[in-house]
Amino acid sequence: MKSLKTNDHRPFLSLDAVTFRLGDRLVFENTSWVFHRSAHWAVVGENGSGKSLFAEALLGRIPLVRGAMRYQFQAPEGLLPEEAIGHVSFEERKANLAETVVQSRWNSLEEEGVITAAEFLSYERVMSVNPFEVTDRHRKARPRFKQRRARAIRLLGIAPLLPRGLLSLSNGEMQKLQLARALCMPLRMLILDEPFAGLDVGTRAAFRQVLGALMETALRTLIVTTRLEDLPEQVTHLMLVDRCRIAASGPRRAILSLPLARALLPPSKRLFAASGQQGQGRAGDQCKARQSGAELVRIRNGAVRYGNATILQGVNWTVYEGESWALLGANGSGKTTLLSLILGDNPQVYQNDVAVFGKRRGTGESIWDIKRRIGWVSPELHLCYSGWATCFAVVASGFHDTVGLFEEPTAQQRTAVRRSLSQFQLSEFAQAPFAALSCGQQRLVLLARALVKNPRLLILDEPCQGLDRKHREFFVNAVEKLIGSQATTLIYVTHRNDELPPSIERVLRLPLAAPESLKSSPPRRTLPRRAR
């Protein structure tokens, strides 16, 4: 890639008094904005403010009804200007895995013909090559593609992922693969929507360096996020979006001084201190925990392997009723795989000594009898919800653990759905299509789905991913109340310390390379309390 001329202030992309149409309403009315060649922008704002919608408009995916949008760069040969803008987002990942159900992910890992990461980055797939096309353009395009592909793989350090099946990748690994796919294309601009979501601390730092290196090239970058603290220092300008309009835009320092921008930052007094250590409590503490409630989950010497790859090995873990656990570990350490054994979605559960609610898996128990007592939220579940069901139907589907509502809810269930939506301030969206909400709002609907049946065991896998500060704090406080009431046993997964409810005192930390034996820490506080 060519290097950037930092004094090049020519327009790269501009909006001149534009107005876009979204369904039956107008958005970003009479908006003017200029993206200069020497700048890198971030679009920031709360959930539902219109950040991702603005990115969609730049990609030409929303009708322009007034004004002019000008792409003032030369697109690669054979491409329209908007086709030279790459887009990496959670929604793009949903499109790549369309029609995939959660259980099929784990079943497909043991089948032949699974799409590998290498195939995902192949010329034919990335460039959407028609197999029946007869043209000479590929003879010239393939060598340039191979160069871009090799550079992206090297830059992101993803060579070890290439032989692996696409569905076997963790959330963070898939995030890197998506960026690599975008960099394989002949781009002039790259839009990254919540690029740090689901990444562990080390990967976020490495990812920030990667983006910094990209910003030193001629590739223009625009980041969409609710987390200002994640932005690379190379981001020069900020656009603050509120209610589908540009509330303010300009140099980074000037925008950060505004109250609306400061409200997006987590107050330092509420942040956990960094802690990478596992507790060393006494055996007596573990004995006390055993007297506090019935055994809900027991895993003995748990192991999951696919071919030559060991995902989990030697995991020993017992969860008792009324306990709250933080399940921690780097991207790829096997956290979601471990949860799939508890949920019964992974077929290797029958090769392991796993008991849930006192019944060992594989002894004739009903998987639906187990699931009806578990509430669950995860990025993988979110991927499955891409249809136009109403938010009311999505929450009601939690009673049946289905992706979609196939039974008419009872009067009692309808009342519970309305109560759960109200708990997360979502009542106004009850009849709105799930797909019409922002990604962060969708995650809140799934949280309402998980809690609607008052589950005995609540599993929250990255539940705050994509939520702004206000909604994160609202949700963490709601979980904190659940812990305090001991009404629900909790397993909570996150890569961010400021998302952990303060009352969680038990930790299971998975190493990236599982040793022969892994034991959970005793129930002593291993995470520092938030300052009060």
C-alpha positions as CSV (number, residue, x, y, z in Angstrom):
1,M,0.0,0.0,0.0
2,K,1.1,3.5,-0.7
3,S,2.1,5.8,2.2
4,L,-0.1,8.7,3.2
5,K,0.8,12.3,2.5
6,T,-0.2,13.9,5.8
7,N,-0.4,17.4,4.2
8,D,-2.9,16.3,1.5
9,H,-6.1,18.1,2.5
10,R,-8.0,17.4,-0.7
11,P,-11.5,16.0,-0.2
12,F,-11.7,12.2,-0.3
13,L,-15.5,11.9,0.2
14,S,-18.0,14.6,0.7
15,L,-21.7,15.0,1.5
16,D,-23.4,18.2,0.3
17,A,-26.8,18.9,2.0
18,V,-27.8,15.2,1.7
19,T,-30.9,13.5,3.1
20,F,-31.4,9.7,3.1
21,R,-34.6,7.7,3.4
22,L,-35.0,4.7,5.8
23,G,-38.3,3.1,5.2
24,D,-41.0,5.7,5.7
25,R,-38.8,8.3,7.4
26,L,-36.0,10.7,6.5
27,V,-32.6,10.4,8.3
28,F,-29.5,12.7,8.4
29,E,-31.6,15.4,6.8
30,N,-29.6,18.3,5.2
31,T,-26.3,16.9,6.2
32,S,-23.0,18.2,4.9
33,W,-19.6,16.7,5.7
34,V,-16.1,16.4,4.2
35,F,-13.7,13.6,4.7
36,H,-10.2,14.9,3.7
37,R,-7.4,12.7,2.5
38,S,-5.2,13.4,5.5
39,A,-7.8,12.5,8.1
40,H,-9.1,9.3,9.8
41,W,-12.5,9.5,11.3
42,A,-14.5,7.7,14.0
43,V,-18.3,7.9,14.2
44,V,-19.4,7.7,17.8
45,G,-22.7,7.7,19.7
46,E,-25.1,5.8,21.8
47,N,-27.0,2.6,20.8
48,G,-29.7,3.5,18.3
49,S,-28.2,6.9,17.5
50,G,-27.7,6.1,13.8
51,K,-23.9,5.4,13.7
52,S,-24.1,2.2,11.7
53,L,-26.9,3.7,9.6
54,F,-24.5,6.5,8.5
55,A,-21.9,3.9,7.5
56,E,-24.6,2.1,5.4
57,A,-25.4,5.4,3.7
58,L,-21.7,5.9,2.7
59,L,-21.8,2.4,1.2
60,G,-24.7,3.4,-1.0
61,R,-27.1,1.0,0.8
62,I,-29.7,3.6,1.8
63,P,-31.6,5.7,-0.8
64,L,-30.3,9.2,-1.2
65,V,-33.3,11.5,-1.7
66,R,-31.7,15.0,-1.7
67,G,-28.3,16.5,-2.0
68,A,-25.1,15.0,-3.4
69,M,-22.7,12.4,-2.2
70,R,-19.4,12.6,-4.0
71,Y,-16.7,9.9,-4.0
72,Q,-13.6,12.0,-4.8
73,F,-11.2,9.1,-5.3
74,Q,-10.4,6.9,-8.3
75,A,-12.0,3.5,-7.9
76,P,-10.1,0.4,-9.1
77,E,-10.7,-0.7,-12.7
78,G,-14.1,-2.4,-13.0
79,L,-15.5,-1.3,-9.7
80,L,-17.9,1.4,-8.7
81,P,-16.6,3.8,-6.0
82,E,-18.9,2.4,-3.3
83,E,-17.5,-1.1,-4.2
84,A,-14.1,0.2,-3.2
85,I,-15.2,0.8,0.4
86,G,-14.7,-2.2,2.6
87,H,-17.1,-2.9,5.5
88,V,-16.3,-5.1,8.6
89,S,-19.2,-5.4,11.1
90,F,-21.2,-7.9,13.1
91,E,-24.0,-7.6,10.5
92,E,-21.5,-8.6,7.8
93,R,-20.6,-11.7,9.8
94,K,-24.3,-12.5,10.2
95,A,-24.6,-12.4,6.4
96,N,-21.6,-14.8,6.0
97,L,-23.2,-17.3,8.3
98,A,-26.8,-16.8,7.2
99,E,-29.2,-19.7,8.0
100,T,-26.7,-21.3,10.4
101,V,-28.3,-22.5,13.7
102,V,-26.3,-22.7,16.8
103,Q,-26.3,-26.5,17.2
104,S,-25.1,-26.9,13.6
105,R,-21.9,-25.1,14.3
106,W,-20.7,-27.8,16.7
107,N,-22.1,-30.7,14.6
108,S,-20.5,-29.3,11.4
109,L,-17.0,-29.3,12.9
110,E,-17.0,-33.1,12.7
111,E,-18.2,-33.3,9.2
112,E,-16.3,-33.2,5.9
113,G,-16.5,-30.3,3.5
114,V,-16.5,-27.6,6.2
115,I,-15.4,-24.2,4.8
116,T,-12.0,-23.4,6.1
117,A,-10.5,-20.0,6.8
118,A,-8.2,-20.4,3.8
119,E,-11.2,-21.0,1.5
120,F,-13.0,-18.0,3.1
121,L,-10.0,-15.9,1.9
122,S,-9.8,-17.4,-1.6
123,Y,-9.9,-15.3,-4.7
124,E,-13.2,-16.8,-5.9
125,R,-15.0,-16.1,-2.6
126,V,-13.6,-12.7,-1.8
127,M,-14.0,-11.3,-5.3
128,S,-17.3,-13.1,-5.9
129,V,-16.1,-14.7,-9.1
130,N,-18.8,-16.2,-11.4
131,P,-17.6,-19.7,-12.3
132,F,-19.1,-19.3,-15.7
133,E,-17.5,-16.0,-16.5
134,V,-15.1,-16.0,-19.5
135,T,-12.8,-13.0,-19.3
136,D,-9.2,-12.1,-19.2
137,R,-9.4,-9.7,-16.2
138,H,-8.6,-12.5,-13.7
139,R,-5.3,-13.1,-15.2
140,K,-4.2,-9.6,-14.2
141,A,-6.2,-9.5,-10.9
142,R,-5.1,-12.7,-9.3
143,P,-1.4,-11.8,-8.8
144,R,-2.4,-8.5,-7.1
145,F,-5.0,-10.3,-5.0
146,K,-2.3,-12.8,-3.8
147,Q,-0.1,-10.0,-2.8
148,R,-2.9,-8.3,-0.8
149,R,-3.8,-11.6,0.8
150,A,-0.3,-12.5,1.8
151,R,0.1,-9.0,3.3
152,A,-3.1,-9.2,5.3
153,I,-2.3,-12.7,6.7
154,R,1.1,-11.5,7.8
155,L,-0.2,-8.2,9.2
156,L,-2.9,-9.9,11.3
157,G,-0.8,-13.0,12.2
158,I,-3.6,-15.4,11.2
159,A,-1.6,-18.1,9.3
160,P,-2.3,-20.7,12.0
161,L,-6.1,-20.2,11.5
162,L,-6.1,-20.9,7.7
163,P,-6.6,-24.8,7.9
164,R,-9.3,-24.5,10.5
165,G,-13.1,-24.7,9.8
166,L,-14.8,-21.3,9.8
167,L,-17.3,-22.2,12.4
168,S,-14.6,-23.4,14.8
169,L,-13.2,-19.9,15.2
170,S,-13.7,-17.9,18.3
171,N,-15.4,-14.5,18.2
172,G,-12.1,-12.7,18.3
173,E,-10.5,-15.0,15.7
174,M,-13.4,-14.4,13.3
175,Q,-13.0,-10.7,13.8
176,K,-9.4,-10.8,12.6
177,L,-10.4,-13.1,9.7
178,Q,-13.1,-10.6,8.6
179,L,-10.6,-7.8,8.5
180,A,-8.2,-9.9,6.5
181,R,-10.9,-10.6,4.0
182,A,-11.6,-6.9,3.6
183,L,-7.9,-6.2,3.1
184,C,-7.8,-8.8,0.4
185,M,-9.9,-6.5,-1.8
186,P,-8.7,-3.5,-3.8
187,L,-10.0,-0.9,-1.3
188,R,-9.7,2.9,-1.1
189,M,-11.6,3.1,2.2
190,L,-12.3,0.8,5.1
191,I,-15.3,1.1,7.5
192,L,-14.9,-0.8,10.8
193,D,-18.0,-1.1,12.9
194,E,-17.2,-2.0,16.5
195,P,-13.8,-3.6,15.5
196,F,-12.7,-4.3,19.1
197,A,-15.9,-6.1,20.2
198,G,-15.2,-9.5,21.6
199,L,-11.4,-9.1,21.7
200,D,-9.3,-9.8,24.8
201,V,-6.9,-7.3,26.2
202,G,-3.8,-8.5,24.3
203,T,-5.7,-8.9,21.0
204,R,-7.2,-5.4,21.4
205,A,-3.7,-3.9,21.8
206,A,-2.3,-5.8,18.8
207,F,-5.4,-4.9,16.8
208,R,-4.9,-1.2,17.6
209,Q,-1.3,-1.5,16.3
210,V,-2.6,-3.1,13.1
211,L,-5.1,-0.3,12.6
212,G,-2.4,2.2,13.3
213,A,-0.2,0.7,10.6
214,L,-3.1,0.7,8.1
215,M,-3.7,4.4,8.9
216,E,-0.1,5.2,7.8
217,T,-1.0,4.1,4.3
218,A,-3.2,5.7,1.6
219,L,-6.2,3.6,2.8
220,R,-8.7,5.9,4.5
221,T,-10.3,4.5,7.7
222,L,-13.6,5.2,9.4
223,I,-14.3,3.5,12.8
224,V,-17.8,3.2,14.2
225,T,-18.0,2.6,17.9
226,T,-19.6,3.3,21.3
227,R,-16.2,2.9,23.1
228,L,-14.1,6.0,22.7
229,E,-11.4,4.5,24.9
230,D,-10.6,1.9,22.2
231,L,-9.8,4.3,19.4
232,P,-6.2,4.3,18.0
233,E,-4.3,7.5,18.5
234,Q,-4.1,7.9,14.7
235,V,-7.8,8.8,14.6
236,T,-7.8,12.5,13.9
237,H,-11.5,13.5,13.8
238,L,-14.7,12.5,15.5
239,M,-18.3,12.6,14.3
240,L,-20.8,12.6,17.2
241,V,-24.2,11.1,16.0
242,D,-27.5,11.5,17.9
243,R,-31.0,10.6,16.7
244,C,-29.9,10.1,13.1
245,R,-28.2,13.4,12.7
246,I,-24.7,14.8,13.1
247,A,-24.7,16.5,16.5
248,A,-21.0,17.6,16.2
249,S,-18.0,16.8,14.1
250,G,-14.4,18.0,14.0
251,P,-10.9,17.4,15.4
252,R,-10.7,14.7,18.0
253,R,-9.7,16.9,21.0
254,A,-12.5,19.4,20.4
255,I,-15.2,16.8,20.2
256,L,-14.0,14.9,23.3
257,S,-14.5,18.1,25.3
258,L,-18.3,18.0,24.6
259,P,-20.6,16.5,27.3
260,L,-22.3,14.2,24.8
261,A,-18.9,12.6,24.0
262,R,-17.7,12.4,27.6
263,A,-20.9,10.5,28.5
264,L,-19.7,7.6,26.3
265,L,-16.5,7.2,28.3
266,P,-16.5,4.9,31.3
267,P,-15.7,6.9,34.5
268,S,-12.3,5.8,35.8
269,K,-13.6,5.3,39.3
270,R,-15.9,2.5,38.1
271,L,-13.2,0.5,36.3
272,F,-11.7,-2.7,37.6
273,A,-7.9,-2.7,38.0
274,A,-6.2,-5.1,35.6
275,S,-5.9,-8.5,37.2
276,G,-4.6,-11.6,35.4
277,Q,-4.3,-13.8,38.5
278,Q,-6.3,-16.7,39.7
279,G,-7.4,-17.0,43.3
280,Q,-5.7,-19.3,45.8
281,G,-8.4,-19.8,48.4
282,R,-8.4,-22.5,51.0
283,A,-10.1,-25.9,50.7
284,G,-12.5,-24.9,53.5
285,D,-13.9,-22.2,51.4
286,Q,-14.8,-24.7,48.6
287,C,-16.5,-26.9,51.3
288,K,-18.7,-24.0,52.4
289,A,-19.7,-23.4,48.8
290,R,-20.9,-27.0,48.5
291,Q,-23.3,-26.5,51.4
292,S,-24.8,-23.4,49.8
293,G,-26.9,-25.2,47.2
294,A,-27.4,-28.2,44.9
295,E,-24.9,-29.1,42.3
296,L,-26.0,-27.6,39.0
297,V,-23.0,-28.3,36.7
298,R,-20.2,-30.8,37.1
299,I,-17.4,-31.4,34.5
300,R,-14.7,-33.9,35.2
301,N,-11.5,-33.9,33.1
302,G,-13.4,-32.2,30.2
303,A,-11.7,-32.3,26.8
304,V,-12.7,-31.3,23.3
305,R,-10.6,-32.1,20.3
306,Y,-11.1,-31.6,16.5
307,G,-8.5,-33.6,14.5
308,N,-5.1,-32.6,15.8
309,A,-6.4,-29.5,17.5
310,T,-7.1,-29.6,21.3
311,I,-9.6,-26.9,22.3
312,L,-10.1,-28.0,25.9
313,Q,-8.2,-30.4,28.1
314,G,-8.3,-31.5,31.7
315,V,-11.1,-29.1,32.7
316,N,-12.6,-29.8,36.2
317,W,-15.4,-27.5,37.3
318,T,-18.4,-27.6,39.6
319,V,-21.0,-24.9,39.9
320,Y,-23.4,-24.9,42.8
321,E,-26.8,-23.3,43.0
322,G,-26.7,-19.6,44.0
323,E,-23.1,-19.2,42.9
324,S,-21.9,-16.5,40.4
325,W,-18.9,-17.3,38.2
326,A,-16.7,-15.3,35.9
327,L,-15.4,-17.5,33.0
328,L,-12.3,-15.8,31.7
329,G,-9.6,-16.4,29.1
330,A,-8.0,-15.1,25.9
331,N,-9.6,-15.4,22.5
332,G,-9.4,-19.1,21.4
333,S,-9.0,-20.5,24.9
334,G,-12.2,-22.5,24.6
335,K,-14.7,-20.5,26.7
336,T,-17.6,-20.8,24.3
337,T,-16.7,-24.5,23.6
338,L,-16.9,-25.2,27.4
339,L,-20.3,-23.5,27.5
340,S,-21.5,-25.6,24.6
341,L,-20.9,-28.7,26.7
342,I,-23.2,-27.4,29.4
343,L,-25.8,-26.3,26.9
344,G,-25.7,-29.7,25.2
345,D,-25.1,-28.3,21.7
346,N,-21.7,-29.9,21.3
347,P,-21.9,-33.6,20.3
348,Q,-18.6,-34.2,22.2
349,V,-20.6,-33.7,25.5
350,Y,-21.4,-37.5,25.2
351,Q,-17.7,-38.3,25.3
352,N,-17.2,-36.3,28.5
353,D,-18.2,-36.7,32.1
354,V,-20.7,-33.8,32.2
355,A,-23.7,-33.5,34.5
356,V,-26.2,-30.7,34.4
357,F,-29.0,-30.3,37.1
358,G,-27.9,-33.6,38.6
359,K,-28.2,-35.7,35.4
360,R,-25.2,-36.9,33.5
361,R,-25.4,-36.2,29.8
362,G,-26.0,-39.3,27.7
363,T,-28.1,-41.1,30.3
364,G,-31.4,-40.5,28.5
365,E,-32.1,-37.0,29.7
366,S,-34.1,-34.6,27.5
367,I,-32.0,-31.8,26.1
368,W,-35.1,-29.6,26.1
369,D,-35.8,-30.3,29.7
370,I,-32.3,-29.0,30.5
371,K,-32.5,-26.0,28.2
372,R,-35.9,-24.8,29.6
373,R,-34.1,-24.1,32.9
374,I,-31.2,-22.2,31.3
375,G,-31.2,-18.6,30.0
376,W,-28.5,-17.9,27.5
377,V,-27.0,-15.0,25.5
378,S,-24.0,-15.1,23.3
379,P,-22.7,-13.6,20.0
380,E,-23.3,-17.0,18.4
381,L,-27.0,-16.8,19.3
382,H,-27.2,-13.3,18.1
383,L,-25.8,-14.4,14.7
384,C,-28.9,-16.6,14.3
385,Y,-31.4,-13.8,14.6
386,S,-31.4,-12.0,11.2
387,G,-35.1,-12.2,10.3
388,W,-38.0,-9.8,10.6
389,A,-39.7,-11.3,13.7
390,T,-41.0,-8.7,16.1
391,C,-39.0,-8.1,19.3
392,F,-42.0,-9.4,21.3
393,A,-41.7,-12.7,19.3
394,V,-38.0,-12.9,19.9
395,V,-38.4,-12.6,23.6
396,A,-41.3,-15.0,23.7
397,S,-39.2,-17.6,21.8
398,G,-37.1,-17.8,25.0
399,F,-39.8,-20.0,26.6
400,H,-39.1,-22.6,23.9
401,D,-35.4,-22.1,23.3
402,T,-36.1,-21.7,19.6
403,V,-34.8,-19.2,17.0
404,G,-38.2,-18.0,16.1
405,L,-41.6,-18.3,17.7
406,F,-43.6,-21.4,16.6
407,E,-46.3,-21.5,19.4
408,E,-48.8,-18.9,20.4
409,P,-47.8,-17.6,23.9
410,T,-50.2,-18.1,26.8
411,A,-51.6,-15.1,28.6
412,Q,-49.2,-15.7,31.4
413,Q,-46.3,-15.8,29.0
414,R,-47.4,-12.6,27.3
415,T,-47.4,-10.9,30.6
416,A,-43.9,-12.1,31.3
417,V,-42.7,-10.9,27.9
418,R,-44.0,-7.5,28.5
419,R,-42.4,-7.4,31.9
420,S,-39.0,-8.5,30.5
421,L,-39.1,-5.9,27.7
422,S,-40.0,-3.2,30.2
423,Q,-37.1,-4.3,32.5
424,F,-34.7,-3.3,29.7
425,Q,-36.7,-0.2,28.6
426,L,-37.7,-1.9,25.4
427,S,-41.5,-1.7,25.6
428,E,-41.7,0.8,22.7
429,F,-40.0,-1.8,20.4
430,A,-42.3,-4.7,21.2
431,Q,-43.9,-4.7,17.8
432,A,-40.9,-3.4,15.9
433,P,-39.0,-5.9,13.7
434,F,-35.9,-7.2,15.4
435,A,-33.7,-6.5,12.3
436,A,-34.8,-2.9,12.4
437,L,-33.0,-2.2,15.7
438,S,-29.4,-1.3,16.1
439,C,-27.0,-4.1,17.0
440,G,-26.8,-2.9,20.6
441,Q,-30.5,-2.7,21.0
442,Q,-30.8,-6.2,19.5
443,R,-28.4,-7.5,22.2
444,L,-30.7,-6.0,24.9
445,V,-33.7,-7.8,23.4
446,L,-31.8,-11.1,23.6
447,L,-31.0,-10.4,27.2
448,A,-34.7,-9.9,27.8
449,R,-35.2,-13.3,26.0
450,A,-32.8,-15.0,28.4
451,L,-34.5,-13.8,31.5
452,V,-38.1,-14.1,30.5
453,K,-38.5,-17.6,31.9
454,N,-36.7,-16.9,35.2
455,P,-34.0,-19.5,34.5
456,R,-32.4,-21.6,37.2
457,L,-29.0,-21.1,35.4
458,L,-28.1,-17.9,33.5
459,I,-25.2,-18.1,31.0
460,L,-24.1,-14.7,29.7
461,D,-21.4,-14.9,27.0
462,E,-20.1,-11.4,26.2
463,P,-23.6,-10.0,27.0
464,C,-22.5,-6.3,26.9
465,Q,-20.8,-6.6,23.5
466,G,-22.0,-3.6,21.4
467,L,-23.7,-1.8,24.3
468,D,-22.9,1.8,25.0
469,R,-21.9,3.0,28.5
470,K,-25.4,3.8,29.6
471,H,-26.8,0.4,28.6
472,R,-23.7,-1.5,29.9
473,E,-24.2,0.1,33.4
474,F,-27.9,-0.5,33.3
475,F,-27.4,-4.2,32.4
476,V,-24.6,-4.8,34.9
477,N,-26.8,-3.3,37.7
478,A,-29.6,-5.6,36.7
479,V,-27.3,-8.6,36.9
480,E,-26.0,-7.4,40.2
481,K,-29.5,-7.4,41.6
482,L,-29.9,-11.0,40.4
483,I,-26.7,-12.0,42.2
484,G,-27.8,-10.3,45.3
485,S,-31.1,-12.1,45.4
486,Q,-29.5,-15.5,44.7
487,A,-32.5,-16.2,42.5
488,T,-30.3,-17.3,39.6
489,T,-27.0,-19.1,39.3
490,L,-24.7,-17.1,37.0
491,I,-21.9,-17.9,34.5
492,Y,-20.6,-14.7,33.0
493,V,-18.0,-14.4,30.2
494,T,-16.3,-11.1,29.2
495,H,-13.0,-9.7,28.1
496,R,-13.6,-6.4,29.8
497,N,-13.2,-5.8,33.5
498,D,-15.6,-2.8,33.5
499,E,-18.4,-5.2,32.3
500,L,-18.2,-7.6,35.3
501,P,-20.8,-7.2,38.1
502,P,-18.9,-6.4,41.3
503,S,-20.4,-9.2,43.3
504,I,-19.0,-12.0,41.1
505,E,-16.4,-13.7,43.4
506,R,-15.6,-17.1,41.7
507,V,-13.4,-17.3,38.7
508,L,-12.5,-20.0,36.2
509,R,-9.7,-18.9,33.9
510,L,-8.9,-20.9,30.8
511,P,-5.4,-20.8,29.5
512,L,-4.8,-20.5,25.8
513,A,-3.1,-23.9,25.7
514,A,-4.9,-26.2,28.1
515,P,-2.6,-28.0,30.5
516,E,-3.1,-31.6,31.7
517,S,-5.3,-30.5,34.6
518,L,-7.3,-27.3,35.0
519,K,-9.1,-26.6,38.2
520,S,-11.3,-23.7,39.1
521,S,-10.3,-21.2,41.8
522,P,-12.0,-21.5,45.2
523,P,-14.8,-19.0,46.0
524,R,-12.6,-16.2,47.2
525,R,-12.6,-12.7,45.6
526,T,-10.0,-12.6,42.9
527,L,-11.3,-9.6,41.1
528,P,-10.7,-6.2,42.7
529,R,-13.9,-4.4,43.7
530,R,-14.9,-1.2,41.9
531,A,-14.2,1.9,43.9
532,R,-17.4,3.2,45.4
